[in-house]
Amino acid sequence: MFHPDDPLSPRDLVFDEPWHAEVLSIADGLVREGRVTPGQWAAALGAALRRAEAAGRPDTADTYYMAALEALEALLAGVGVPASEQAARKSAWEEAYRRTPHGQPVRL
């Protein structure tokens, strides 16, 4: 949120979509809980961004989001959240998203 009396306050939207912020918030939670280190997060995100660049993806907020999501999924697997559990959660979220009226928050 922009605060005119704060010179460090962002003047533009920081994230294009709420879910862009959410993936980074989840990663931050994992770091704060000590489940991953800041270095592990940085390495995973950096590797995902390099793969996106090597694949010729444009430097956009969506590309960054997808790289952050890829990094988060890899870190979750590394701390014991199996891919099958991640897939089940994703499926549940997609179903909740489809049944939620436009403009309403999605609830699992």
N, C-alpha and C positions, 0 to 999 in steps of 0.2 A: 504494500500500500504506500502511496506517495505521501510524504509529509513535507510541506513546503519549507518548514523551518529546519529540516535535517538535510544538510548538503550531500549526505551519502545515500539518501533515500532514492530508490530507482524512480525515474520519471516515466518509464514505459512499463508495460507488462513484462514481468520477468519470465513467465511461462505462458505459452500459447493456449494450453489446455490444463485443467485441474489435474489430470492424471500424470502430466509431466512432472508436476510438483510432488505428487504422491509417490512415484517411484524413488525419487531422491529422498523423500521423507522416510520411506521404509529402509533404505540403505543407511540413512543417518541413525535410525533406531537400532539397526544391527550393530553399528559402530559403538553407539552409546551403551548398549547392553554388553559390549565386549565379545560379541559373537564373531565379529570380524574386526580386523585392525583398519585404521585409516589407510595404511599402505596397501593392504589387500584390496580394498575398495578402489583405490586409485589405480592399482595395477590392472584390475579386472576391467574397469571403465576405459582405461587407456588402451588396453588390448582390443576391446570391442570397437572403440573409435578408429583404431588403426585398420581393423578388418573392414569397417564401413568405408573408410577412405580408399583402401586397396580395391574394394568392389566398385568404386566409382560413384558411391552415393553422394548426393549433394550435401553441402554444409548447411543444414537446416535444423530447426528445433525438432522436427519429427525424426530426423536421422539421429540426433543426440539422444532423444527419448528412447528410440529403439536400441541404441547402444547401451544406454543405462539399464534398460530392461533386460537385455542379454546378460550384462554384467551381474545384475542382481540375481537372475535365475541361476547363473553359474555359482555365485557365492552361496545361495540357498542350498544348492546341491552339496556344496563343500561343507556346510555346517549340519548336514544330515537331513535335509528336507528332500526326499526323493522326487525325481521327475514325475512319477505317477501321482504323488500328492499335489505337486504344482499343477499338473494337468487337470486334476479333479477340481482344484480351486478355481482355475481359469474357466473351466466349463460351467461351474456354479455361478461365477460372476457373469459370464456371457448370457446365461439363462435369465438371471436377475435383470440384466441390462435390457434384454428383449421384452420383458414384461413390465418395465417401468415406463410410465407415460413421459413423453418428451418434456424436458425442463425440470423433472423431479429428480431428487437424489436417488441413486441406485443403492438398494439395501439387499444384502445377502440374507 
